[in-house]
Amino acid sequence: MNDRGIRQRVLILALLPLILVSAGLSWYFIQARYDEMERSLEERALALAGQLAKSCELALFSGDVDTLGQIARPLYRAEDIQAVTIADADGKTLLNVGESRGFQDLRVHQAMVVARDDTAILVISPVLQRFLDIGDAALPTDNISLGYVALEVSRHATRQRQQAMLVTGLLITGLGLTLAGLLAWRLGQDIVRPLRRLTQAVEQIGEGDLNVRVQVDSGGEFAVLEKGVNHMAAELKASYDTLQEKIRAATARLSWQATHDGLTGLLNRNGFDESLRQAWDEVGSGVGIRHCLVYLDLDQFKVVNDTSGHQAGDELLRQLAVRMRQTLRGSDVVARLGGDEFGVLLSHCDVATGEALAEKLRRIIEEFRFRWEERIYQVGASIGLVEIDPLWPDPAQLMSAADAACYAAKDAGRNKVRVYRRGDEDVARRRGEMEWVGRLNLAMEEGRLSLYYQPIVALADPDQPTHYELLLRLAEGDEAVLPMAFIPAAERYQLMPQLDRWVIEHALGQCTEGLLALPDNGSVLGINLSGASLSDARFQSFIRDILGRHAHLAGRLCFEITETAAMSNLDTVLQLIQDLKGLGCHFALDDFGSGLSSFAYLQNLAVDYIKIDGAFVRDMVRDPVDAAMVEAIAKVAHIMGIRTVAEYVEDEATLAALKDLGVDYAQGNLFALPRPIATLRQMMAG
């Protein structure tokens, strides 16, 4: 019944018990009536046979067959008597009226039904001589059987009455069941109609139609259900509307956040890129349309962050964003590109107008005084401007040119406006450095960086061990690009910690076994560290961690730090030197002499080697001032117990001069050109 509807179930539940009860009762009463009719027929037949037997007593006693016929024939004429048979005491038939089927033995002791079939019953009764009348006295005598009478009584009339009764009973039962079915159907309708409405409403709600309502016209539990469904639909509709409103608001917020900066409310990089592309398309498709792109970077913003914290820096950015929007025209677009960098799109603007607006921006920022917790800060802005004309191949080139012009303004002294013009060498150099950023990242991803080495030879004592400096190379095609081509870009765009990390990991990975194979005679492997790495807390954690895991190699490593980097990050460098020397590492101060206060800082740095700047070494034979500088550095270093290394030794005359001055080590192409580190590994292993 699981697949039946409610109406069918109601009808079945209402009618099935009624049908079963009606059928049982009808069968019971019909069967009882049938039995009663059969008994009535038998009783009548027996009564007729008894009466006939009494009537035939004298005739049988006297043997008067004619009288027997007169008695039997009227009885035969009755509608349900098919045959009358009278026999003598021996059972011999004396009289047969009607179509008797005949019986072999009619002798019985009492009236009884001796046979029956579907059409008739046979009743036989003995004819007894019960009394003898003599005069006025009746003398008893034994019952003597004078003969027998037999009646064949038709069952046809009884059958008809039974059939009529059956038909009547079935009609009454059918009528009762019909009435019950109608009542059950009506009851089912009363149940199914509200349930159908409820079901349809629930289906519509399930399909998303939350405006559907059920008419409340039922009573009892159905009214409760109808009101409940309506209330549920109303609540769902209200919740759905609220949710949709929240979704629309969230979608709008996400859409806004995707193109806007959460701090300042300005466009972000994505939104600005889209606006720039639209402006570029307009210039390419229209005649005489010009726009200008401005790239703005704040000067001295780091001072605010470092002094008063990032919260102060964020507030400064918010206030400057408001001032910039107020300064520019309504059609101009301002965006925060990241950190303290902003982009401005000046619509329908030539170079002269754009430069005037950019200068106005610079002046507004310069004149702004930011107050925070009783401190007053002043910042500036270095601005690069480029005109958007049809000659630009894509928006990315435009942004690159504006960025390069901005950093050219920084190089020129900061807080300036620099207009990009084709052929500008400073801007072209800056753009070249910017392009190196992508090339370096790609090279690291593709594994195209490699290590070279160059020996550092002892001059005074040939038995002193040879040291080696690791040098970085970039493979592009069949050529190995020298560091001087990409290091300036890496330093300017904060890639040096990443490069230094790569060098240390690969140096330890490629040289570990070879270094351990060498005798511990003081030979060290030089690895350069940049100033950006020294000031990077994450890099410092990295180098402490990796050397802690390779402590057995620490004594074979010498980290080279440039003098300018050491002076710029003195406190950090002092702490790092102290920590790593505690593990056994050596330190060298590279490019010594290039700074203005070299000797003043030297006594504060616990270095093992001083590498004399190659600018003094290269021309010391021909320039007495350079020779004097090399001599002074060597003398001071010896007094302090620090060994010296001369770089860029290219000829024998320079080598001889260095030996005369007592320089300890020399490095340069005179001894060997830089070679792939695989050669050093082979030498260590062999």
C-alpha positions in Angstrom: 0.0 0.0 0.0 3.0 2.3 0.1 2.3 3.6 -3.4 -1.4 4.3 -2.8 -2.8 7.7 -2.3 -4.6 8.9 0.9 -8.0 8.6 -0.8 -7.5 5.0 -1.7 -6.2 4.2 1.7 -9.2 5.9 3.4 -11.6 4.0 1.1 -9.8 0.7 1.8 -9.7 1.3 5.5 -13.4 2.3 5.6 -14.8 -0.4 3.2 -12.6 -3.4 3.8 -13.8 -4.1 7.3 -17.4 -3.3 6.3 -17.2 -5.7 3.3 -15.7 -8.4 5.5 -18.4 -8.0 8.2 -21.2 -7.7 5.6 -20.1 -10.8 3.8 -19.8 -12.7 7.0 -23.2 -11.7 8.3 -24.9 -12.2 5.0 -23.4 -15.6 4.6 -24.4 -16.5 8.1 -28.0 -15.3 7.8 -28.5 -16.7 4.3 -27.1 -20.0 5.4 -29.4 -20.0 8.4 -32.4 -19.1 6.2 -31.4 -21.8 3.8 -31.3 -24.4 6.6 -34.7 -23.1 7.9 -36.3 -23.5 4.5 -34.9 -26.9 4.1 -36.2 -27.9 7.5 -39.6 -26.4 6.8 -39.7 -28.3 3.5 -38.8 -31.5 5.3 -41.3 -30.9 8.1 -44.0 -30.2 5.6 -43.2 -33.3 3.6 -43.1 -35.4 6.8 -46.4 -33.9 7.9 -48.0 -34.7 4.5 -46.6 -38.2 4.6 -48.0 -38.7 8.1 -51.4 -37.4 7.1 -51.3 -39.6 4.0 -50.3 -42.6 6.0 -53.3 -42.1 8.4 -55.6 -41.6 5.5 -54.5 -44.8 3.9 -54.7 -47.0 7.0 -58.2 -48.4 6.4 -57.8 -48.7 2.6 -54.6 -50.7 3.1 -56.2 -52.7 5.8 -59.0 -53.6 3.5 -56.8 -53.7 0.3 -59.0 -51.1 -1.4 -56.7 -49.8 -4.1 -59.3 -47.5 -5.6 -59.7 -45.7 -2.3 -56.0 -45.4 -2.1 -56.1 -43.7 -5.5 -58.8 -41.4 -4.5 -56.7 -40.4 -1.4 -53.4 -40.1 -3.3 -54.4 -38.2 -6.4 -55.6 -35.0 -4.8 -52.3 -34.9 -2.9 -50.4 -35.3 -6.1 -52.1 -32.3 -7.5 -50.3 -30.1 -5.0 -47.7 -27.9 -6.7 -44.6 -29.3 -5.1 -45.6 -33.1 -5.0 -43.9 -34.9 -7.9 -45.0 -38.4 -7.1 -47.0 -40.4 -4.5 -46.2 -44.1 -4.0 -48.2 -46.5 -1.7 -46.9 -49.9 -0.9 -48.1 -52.9 1.1 -46.5 -54.2 4.2 -44.0 -56.2 2.1 -42.9 -53.1 0.3 -44.7 -54.0 -2.9 -46.0 -51.0 -4.7 -49.7 -50.9 -4.8 -50.2 -47.4 -6.2 -47.8 -45.0 -8.0 -49.1 -41.5 -8.9 -46.8 -39.2 -10.8 -43.3 -39.8 -12.2 -41.7 -41.7 -9.4 -38.0 -42.6 -9.9 -38.7 -45.8 -7.9 -37.1 -47.1 -4.8 -36.0 -50.6 -4.0 -37.0 -50.6 -0.4 -39.8 -48.5 1.2 -39.9 -50.2 4.5 -39.1 -47.9 7.4 -40.1 -47.9 11.0 -41.1 -44.2 11.2 -41.7 -41.3 9.0 -38.4 -40.0 7.6 -36.5 -38.4 4.8 -34.7 -41.2 3.1 -33.2 -39.5 0.1 -32.6 -36.0 -1.4 -31.0 -34.5 -4.4 -31.0 -31.0 -6.1 -34.5 -31.3 -7.4 -36.5 -33.2 -4.7 -36.6 -35.0 -1.4 -38.1 -38.5 -0.7 -40.2 -38.9 2.4 -41.4 -42.3 3.6 -43.9 -43.0 6.3 -45.1 -46.4 7.5 -48.9 -46.9 7.6 -49.6 -48.4 11.1 -52.6 -50.1 12.4 -52.8 -48.5 15.8 -56.4 -49.3 17.3 -59.1 -51.9 16.9 -62.6 -50.6 17.4 -65.2 -53.2 18.7 -68.5 -51.8 19.7 -68.0 -49.1 22.2 -64.6 -50.3 23.3 -61.3 -49.6 21.7 -58.8 -52.4 22.4 -55.2 -51.6 22.2 -53.1 -53.7 20.0 -49.5 -53.6 18.8 -48.7 -51.2 15.9 -48.8 -53.3 12.8 -47.4 -52.0 9.6 -50.0 -52.2 7.0 -47.8 -50.6 4.3 -45.9 -47.5 3.4 -46.5 -44.2 1.7 -43.7 -42.3 -0.1 -43.8 -38.7 -1.3 -41.4 -37.1 -3.7 -41.5 -33.4 -2.8 -40.0 -31.0 -5.3 -37.4 -28.5 -4.1 -38.1 -26.2 -6.9 -40.2 -23.7 -5.0 -37.8 -23.8 -2.1 -34.9 -23.2 -4.5 -36.7 -20.2 -6.0 -37.4 -18.7 -2.5 -33.8 -19.3 -1.6 -32.6 -17.6 -4.8 -35.0 -14.7 -4.3 -33.8 -14.4 -0.7 -30.1 -14.5 -1.9 -30.8 -11.9 -4.5 -32.6 -9.7 -2.0 -29.8 -10.2 0.5 -27.2 -9.3 -2.1 -29.1 -6.3 -3.2 -29.5 -5.1 0.4 -25.8 -5.8 1.1 -24.8 -4.1 -2.2 -27.0 -1.1 -1.4 -25.5 -1.0 2.1 -22.0 -1.2 0.7 -22.8 1.4 -1.8 -24.1 3.8 0.8 -21.1 3.0 3.0 -18.8 3.5 0.0 -20.4 6.9 -0.7 -20.0 7.8 2.9 -16.4 6.6 2.9 -15.8 8.5 -0.4 -17.3 11.6 1.2 -15.2 11.1 4.3 -12.2 10.6 2.0 -13.0 13.8 0.2 -13.2 15.6 3.5 -9.8 14.2 4.4 -8.1 14.3 1.0 -9.2 17.7 -0.1 -7.4 19.6 2.6 -4.5 17.2 2.4 -4.2 17.7 -1.3 -4.2 21.4 -0.9 -1.5 21.0 1.8 0.5 18.7 -0.4 0.3 21.0 -3.4 1.3 23.9 -1.3 4.3 22.0 0.1 5.3 21.0 -3.4 5.1 24.6 -4.6 7.1 25.7 -1.6 9.7 23.0 -2.3 9.9 24.3 -5.9 10.7 27.8 -4.6 7.2 29.5 -4.8 7.2 31.0 -1.3 4.1 33.2 -2.1 1.7 30.2 -2.1 -0.9 30.1 0.7 -3.5 27.5 1.7 -7.2 28.5 2.1 -8.1 27.9 5.7 -11.6 26.5 5.5 -11.3 23.2 7.4 -11.7 22.5 11.0 -9.9 20.6 13.7 -6.4 19.4 13.0 -6.5 20.3 9.4 -7.1 24.0 10.2 -4.0 23.8 12.5 -2.0 22.3 9.6 -3.3 24.8 7.1 -2.4 27.7 9.4 0.9 26.1 10.1 1.8 25.7 6.4 0.8 29.3 5.7 2.9 30.5 8.7 5.8 28.4 7.5 5.6 29.8 4.0 5.4 33.3 5.3 8.4 32.7 7.6 10.4 31.1 4.7 9.5 34.0 2.5 10.6 36.5 5.1 13.8 34.5 5.7 14.4 34.2 1.9 13.9 37.9 1.3 16.3 38.7 4.2 18.8 36.2 2.9 18.5 37.5 -0.7 19.0 41.0 0.6 22.1 39.9 2.5 23.4 38.0 -0.6 22.9 41.1 -2.7 24.6 43.2 -0.1 27.4 40.7 0.3 27.7 40.4 -3.5 27.9 44.2 -3.8 30.4 44.3 -1.0 32.5 41.6 -2.5 32.3 43.2 -5.9 33.3 46.5 -4.3 36.1 44.8 -2.3 37.4 43.2 -5.5 38.1 46.5 -7.0 38.6 48.8 -4.0 41.0 49.2 -1.2 39.5 48.5 2.2 41.7 51.0 4.0 41.3 54.2 1.9 38.1 53.4 -0.1 40.1 54.1 -3.3 40.3 51.7 -6.3 42.8 48.9 -5.7 45.2 47.4 -8.2 42.5 45.3 -10.0 40.1 48.2 -10.3 42.8 50.6 -11.5 44.1 48.1 -14.1 40.6 47.9 -15.5 40.3 51.7 -15.7 43.7 51.9 -17.3 42.8 49.4 -19.9 39.6 51.3 -20.7 41.6 54.5 -21.1 44.2 52.8 -23.3 41.4 51.4 -25.5 39.9 54.9 -25.8 43.2 56.4 -26.9 43.7 53.6 -29.4 40.2 53.9 -30.9 39.6 57.6 -30.8 41.3 60.5 -32.6 43.0 63.2 -30.6 42.1 61.5 -27.2 44.9 61.7 -24.6 45.1 60.6 -21.0 47.9 60.7 -18.5 49.0 58.0 -16.0 50.6 59.0 -12.7 52.5 56.7 -10.4 53.0 58.1 -6.9 55.2 56.7 -4.1 55.3 58.4 -0.7 58.6 59.5 0.7 59.4 59.0 4.4 56.3 57.0 5.0 58.4 54.2 6.6 59.4 56.7 9.3 55.8 57.0 10.4 55.3 53.3 10.5 58.6 52.6 12.4 58.1 55.5 14.8 54.3 55.4 15.7 53.3 52.0 14.3 51.1 50.7 11.5 48.0 52.2 12.9 49.4 55.7 12.5 50.6 54.8 9.0 47.1 53.6 8.0 45.5 56.8 9.3 48.0 58.8 7.3 47.1 56.9 4.2 43.4 57.5 4.8 43.8 61.2 5.2 46.1 61.6 2.2 43.6 59.6 0.1 40.9 62.1 1.0 43.1 65.1 0.1 44.1 63.6 -3.2 40.5 63.0 -4.2 39.7 66.6 -3.2 42.6 67.9 -5.2 41.9 66.1 -8.5 39.1 66.6 -11.0 35.8 64.6 -10.7 36.7 62.7 -13.9 40.1 61.6 -12.6 40.6 58.1 -11.0 42.7 57.6 -7.9 43.8 54.2 -6.7 46.0 52.7 -3.9 48.2 50.2 -5.7 49.7 48.8 -2.5 51.6 49.9 0.5 52.3 53.6 0.1 52.0 53.6 -3.7 49.2 55.3 -5.6 48.0 55.4 -9.2 46.2 58.3 -10.8 44.5 58.3 -14.2 44.0 61.8 -15.5 41.3 61.7 -18.2 41.4 63.9 -21.3 44.6 65.4 -20.2 47.8 66.3 -22.2 51.3 66.1 -20.7 51.5 69.8 -19.7 48.2 69.7 -17.9 49.1 66.3 -16.4 52.4 67.6 -15.1 50.7 70.6 -13.5 48.2 68.3 -11.8 51.0 66.0 -10.6 52.9 68.9 -9.2 49.8 70.1 -7.5 49.4 66.6 -5.9 53.1 66.7 -4.8 52.7 70.1 -3.2 49.5 69.1 -1.4 51.2 66.1 0.1 54.4 68.0 0.9 52.4 70.7 2.7 50.3 68.2 4.7 51.2 67.8 8.4 50.1 64.6 10.0 49.6 64.7 13.8 49.7 61.5 15.8 50.1 61.3 19.6 51.8 64.7 20.0 54.1 64.0 17.0 53.9 65.9 13.7 55.1 64.1 10.5 55.8 65.5 7.1 56.0 63.2 4.0 56.7 63.8 0.4 55.8 62.1 -2.9 58.0 61.0 -5.8 55.8 61.0 -8.9 56.2 59.5 -12.3 54.0 60.6 -15.2 53.5 59.2 -18.7 51.2 60.3 -21.4 48.9 57.6 -22.8 49.1 57.7 -26.6 48.5 55.1 -29.3 52.2 54.1 -29.4 52.0 52.1 -26.2 51.6 48.4 -27.0 49.6 47.5 -23.8 48.7 48.9 -20.4 51.4 46.9 -18.7 54.1 48.8 -20.6 52.4 52.1 -19.5 52.5 51.1 -15.9 56.1 50.0 -16.2 57.1 53.3 -17.7 55.2 55.3 -15.0 56.8 53.2 -12.2 60.2 53.7 -13.7 59.7 57.4 -13.9 58.6 57.5 -10.3 61.8 55.7 -9.1 63.9 57.9 -11.4 62.3 60.8 -9.4 63.4 59.1 -6.2 66.9 58.7 -7.5 67.0 62.4 -8.4 66.4 63.4 -4.8 62.8 62.4 -4.0 59.8 64.6 -3.7 59.9 65.4 -7.4 57.7 64.9 -10.5 59.4 63.0 -13.4 57.8 62.9 -16.8 58.6 59.9 -18.9 59.8 60.7 -22.4 61.0 58.2 -24.8 64.8 58.1 -24.9 65.1 59.0 -21.2 68.2 57.0 -20.1 67.5 57.1 -16.4 64.0 55.9 -16.9 65.1 53.3 -19.4 67.6 52.0 -16.9 64.9 51.9 -14.2 62.6 50.0 -16.5 65.4 47.6 -17.2 65.7 46.9 -13.5 62.0 46.4 -13.2 62.1 43.8 -16.0 64.8 41.9 -14.1 62.3 41.3 -11.3 60.2 39.1 -13.5 63.2 37.4 -15.1 64.7 36.6 -11.7 61.5 35.1 -10.4 61.1 33.0 -13.5 64.8 31.9 -13.4 64.3 30.7 -9.8 61.2 28.8 -10.7 62.9 27.2 -13.7 66.1 26.4 -11.8 68.3 28.6 -14.1 70.4 30.0 -11.2 73.8 28.4 -10.7 76.8 28.7 -8.5 80.4 29.4 -9.6 83.5 29.7 -7.5 86.9 31.5 -7.6 89.9 30.7 -5.5 91.4 33.1 -2.9 95.1 32.4 -2.8 97.5 33.0 0.1 100.4 35.3 -0.8 103.0 35.2 2.0 102.9 31.5 2.7 102.2 29.0 -0.2 101.4 26.4 2.5 98.4 28.4 3.7 95.1 26.8 2.6 93.3 28.2 -0.4 89.9 29.7 0.2 87.0 29.9 -2.3 84.3 32.5 -2.9 81.0 31.4 -4.3 79.6 33.5 -7.1 76.0 33.6 -8.5 75.2 33.3 -12.2 72.0 33.3 -14.2 71.7 31.1 -17.2 69.9 32.6 -20.2 70.4 30.6 -23.4 74.0 29.6 -23.6 75.3 32.5 -21.6 75.9 32.9 -17.9 74.7 36.4 -16.8 77.0 38.1 -14.3 75.5 39.4 -11.0 76.3 43.0 -11.8 73.5 42.8 -14.4 70.7 41.8 -12.0 71.9 42.5 -8.4 70.9 46.2 -8.5 67.4 45.2 -9.5 67.2 42.5 -6.9 68.4 45.0 -4.2 66.0 47.7 -5.2 63.0 45.3 -5.4 63.7 43.3 -2.2 64.7 40.1 -3.9 68.1 39.7 -2.3 66.9 37.8 0.8 65.4 35.3 -1.6 68.6 35.0 -3.7 70.8 34.8 -0.6 68.6 32.0 0.8 68.9 30.1 -2.5 72.7 30.5 -2.5 73.0 29.2 1.1 70.7 26.2 0.6 72.4 25.1 -2.7 75.9 25.8 -1.3 75.3 23.5 1.7 73.5 21.0 -0.5 76.2 20.8 -3.2 79.3 21.2 -1.1 78.6 19.3 2.1 80.2 16.0 1.2 83.2 17.7 -0.4 83.8 20.1 2.5 83.8 17.2 4.9 86.2 15.3 2.8 88.8 18.1 2.9 91.3 18.1 5.9 90.4 20.7 8.5 93.3 23.0 7.6 91.5 26.3 7.7 90.1 26.4 4.1 86.8 28.2 4.0 84.0 28.8 1.5 82.9 32.4 1.1 79.2 33.2 0.8 78.0 36.8 0.2 75.2 38.3 2.2 73.3 41.4 1.2 72.3 44.3 3.4 68.6 43.5 2.7 69.1 40.0 4.0 70.8 41.2 7.2 67.8 43.4 8.0 65.2 40.8 7.2 64.1 39.0 10.4 62.8 36.0 8.5 66.2 35.6 6.7 68.0 35.8 10.0 65.7 33.1 11.5 66.4 31.0 8.4 70.2 31.2 8.5 70.3 30.5 12.3 68.1 27.5 11.7 69.9 26.0 8.7 73.3 26.4 10.4 72.0 24.9 13.6 71.1 21.8 11.5 74.6 21.9 9.7 76.7 22.8 12.7 79.5 20.5 11.6 80.0 22.7 8.5 79.9 26.1 10.2 83.6 26.2 10.7 84.1 25.9 6.9 81.9 28.8 6.0 82.8 32.5 5.7 80.0 35.0 5.2 81.0 38.2 3.3 79.2 41.4 4.2 79.7 44.6 2.3 80.9 47.6 4.3 77.9 49.7 3.4 75.5 47.0 4.4 77.3 46.6 7.7 77.2 50.3 8.4 73.5 50.5 7.5 72.4 47.7 9.8 75.1 47.9 12.4 73.1 46.6 15.4 71.6 43.7 13.4 75.0 42.8 11.9 76.7 42.8 15.3 74.1 40.4 16.7 74.2 38.1 13.7 78.0 38.0 13.7 78.0 37.1 17.4 75.4 34.4 17.0 77.0 32.7 13.9 80.6 33.0 15.2 79.3 31.2 18.2 78.6 28.3 15.8 82.1 28.5 14.3 81.4 30.6 11.2 83.9 33.2 9.9 83.1 36.7 8.6 84.7 38.9 6.0 84.0 42.6 5.5 83.7 43.0 1.7 84.5 46.1 -0.4 86.4 47.7 2.5 87.4 51.2 1.9 84.3 52.2 -0.1 82.7 53.8 2.9 83.6 57.1 4.6 84.0 55.8 8.1 85.6 52.4 7.5 88.3 52.5 10.3 85.9 54.0 12.8 83.5 51.1 12.5 86.1 48.4 12.0 87.0 47.9 15.7 83.3 47.2 16.4 83.0 44.4 14.0 84.4 41.0 15.0 85.4 40.0 11.4 88.2 37.6 10.4 89.0 39.0 7.0 88.9 42.4 5.3 88.5 42.3 1.5 90.0 45.5 0.1 87.8 47.2 -2.4 88.9 46.3 -5.9 88.6 50.0 -7.0 91.9 50.6 -5.0 93.6 47.3 -6.0 93.0 47.6 -9.8 95.0 50.8 -10.3 97.3 50.7 -7.2 100.5 50.2 -9.4 99.7 53.4 -11.4 97.9 55.5 -8.7 99.9 56.3 -5.6 96.8 57.3 -3.7 95.2 53.8 -4.3 98.5 52.2 -3.2 98.5 54.3 -0.1 94.9 53.2 0.7 95.8 49.6 0.3 98.8 50.0 2.4 96.9 51.8 5.2 94.1 49.1 5.2 96.7 46.3 5.4 98.6 47.9 8.3 95.5 48.7 10.4 94.1 45.1 9.7 97.4 43.5 10.8 97.5 45.6 14.0 94.0 44.4 14.8 94.8 40.8 13.9 92.6 40.7 10.8 93.7 39.0 7.6 93.4 41.0 4.4 92.2 39.9 0.9 92.9 42.0 -2.2 90.2 41.7 -4.9 90.5 42.2 -8.7 94.1 41.1 -9.0 94.6 41.0 -12.8 98.4 41.1 -13.4 101.8 40.2 -11.9 102.7 43.8 -11.1 99.7 44.2 -8.9 100.5 40.8 -7.3 104.0 41.8 -6.5 102.9 45.2 -5.0 100.4 43.4 -2.8 103.1 41.0 -1.5 105.4 44.0 -0.7 102.6 45.6 1.3 102.0 42.4 3.3 98.5 41.6 2.0 97.6 38.1 3.1 95.4 36.8 0.2 94.6 37.8 -3.3 91.7 37.0 -5.6 91.2 37.7 -9.3 91.4 36.5 -12.9 95.2 36.3 -12.6 94.8 33.1 -10.6 91.7 31.6 -12.1 88.4 32.7 -13.8 85.2 31.8 -12.0 84.2 28.2 -12.8 81.0 26.1 -12.2 80.8 24.7 -8.7 80.8 21.1 -10.2 84.5 21.6 -10.8 85.1 22.4 -7.1 83.1 19.3 -6.1 85.2 17.1 -8.3 88.4 18.7 -6.9 87.1 18.1 -3.3 86.2 14.5 -4.1 89.4 13.7 -5.9 
